[in-house]
């Protein structure tokens, strides 16, 4: 599948963080093993963030997989020297080699999964001697916006670094399509936060007006409304 090659970013070398080179080497080994086995994947998390936003340190590589492949992926990696295990969460599987952790992620907060459009919108990030297939900036931003909660405050600051300023072409129409109606309020609140931190150039007013119009159509929650993060339910409705 053809992917856009990112234009040169201000920095295309591995950030000087402890273990970064080993994480990339082992993570890319895992990704190529899956690719050879016919299992598609995209890189997300902190390493994908290096392509679009801040270059903070990360402790692992996040590989996003289509829903039907996690068991096959773990079997492939186990045959090639990785230690693999399930977790109590249905969205996350883990593989480790030489103390490098690979998170195999099936879906993220809000039951957001990979689909054909996610792959079509992905990018290839040139980093050192690696060519890494990463989530597109719109899909990465959407996931970061939904993942913000009390114990993960860095996610909105990660998201902020994607839009302030954006280093690559950003398709706001596609982003709005990903957000839909259900998450219009969350996306709008983030974009207001982004404008307050970095100025109005961070987000077009037309996108914000669209989100506000969608949010205004949403039904008012009168019962059972309580503070807390976006639900991490595999279904469409929040868990009780």
Secondary structure, DSSP 8 states (H G I E B T S, - for coil): ---EE----S--S--S-TTHHHHHHHHHHHHHHHHHTT--EEEEHHHHHHHHS-----SEEEEEE-TT-HHHHHHHHHTTT-EEEE-SSTTEEEEEETTEEEEEESEETTTEE--HHHHHT-EEEEETTEEEEE--HHHHHHHHHHH--TT-THHHHHHHHHHTT-SS---HHHHHHHHTTTTHHHHHHHHHHHHHHH-GGGS-HHHHHHHHHHHHHS----SS---------SSSS---
